[in-house]
């Protein structure tokens, strides 16, 4: 199979390393998350500039609720502020926002801001930003199975959280960890996996470009020879 000659249409990122970044610098974990949010903001700009059409980021998993309550509460407050502050700029950049995951268990105020951000940016076409929030790959499959009435893979995929999402071609995980952590299990069946050592708050355009270059050097066979 030929190597890719253009950037992947869809890149997914497991943004890992905020807590380790904070620990190494002797600051609180929420400061690590704040720096991670800055890295995400720049990565969205970089991805759109490179020509990526879909970007999915793992913001908060169904398992993250088990973290210390102070950290969870701080994250929820930060998410509220970030959606409020960043939506206008993303709208100006032509980025469409979509949230995937279970919305039950999320505060009413946060759900309202998520919905408002989606509605405000719904007509944008430059890039779609999927934010996996209160998300788990197994939960998504279970939720889809509840409404599935039979058929093939395409029929089943129509019941996933974002049926219009294309399968990621490239999955990047930062901080050196090498696992999927219950992220996009259905969609990443044939994604190319790149694991980089950079902690997420330090992730920069150079890291994104390097991952895309590694992707371009690979031959994607999809089970063929």
Residue, then its C-alpha position, 0 to 999 in steps of 0.5 A: x500500500x502507498x504511503x500517505x502524501x497528505x496530512x491525516x484527515x482525522x487526528x485523535x490525541x490522548x492528552x497525557x502528562x498534566x499531573x506529572x508536569x505539575x509534580x516535576x515543577x512542584x506546583x499543584x495538579x490544577x496548574x498542570x491542567x491549566x497549562x495543558x489547556x494552553x497546549x490544547x489551544x495552540x494545538x487546535x490552531x496548529x492542526x487547523x493550519x496544517x489542514x487537519x479536518x477533524x481533531x478529537x481530544x480526550x478531555x475527561x474520561x468516565x474513569x476520571x471521576x475517581x480522582x481526588x474530589x478537589x481535582x475533579x471539582x477544579x477541572x469542572x470549574x475550569x471546563x466551564x470557564x474554558x468553554x465560555x472563554x474559548x468558544x468565541x475564538x474557535x467560532x472565529x477560526x471556523x472550528x465546529x465544536x462537538x462534545x462526545x460522551x455521556x452527559x448524565x452526571x454532568x452539571x446542568x450548567x456545564x451541559x448548557x454551555x456545551x450545547x450552546x457552544x455546539x449550536x454557535x459553531x454548528x455551521x463552521x467547516x474549517x475543522x471539527x473539534x470533537x471533545x471527549x468529555x465524560x467519555x469511555x470507549x466501552x460506554x460508547x459501544x454499550x450505549x450504541x448497542x442499547x439502540x441497535x436493532x441489527x445489521x452490519x458495521x455501518x448500521x451499528x456505527x450510526x448509533x455511536x455518539x458522533x456518527x458523522x465522525x470519520x475514523x481517526x487515521x492517526x492517534x497520538x498519546x503524549x507522556x510516553x504511556x503506551x495504551x489506549x485507555x478506553x479511548x475511541x475503541x471502535x473508531x481506532x481499529x485501524x489508526x496508526x499509533x504514535x507515542x511521544x515522550x513529551x508531557x502534554x503541557x509541553x506539546x508543541x507544533x514540532x511534536x505534531x509535525x513529527x507525529x504526522x511525518x511518522x504517519x506519512x512514512x508508514x504503509x497502511x494495509x488494513x489487513x492486506x499484504 
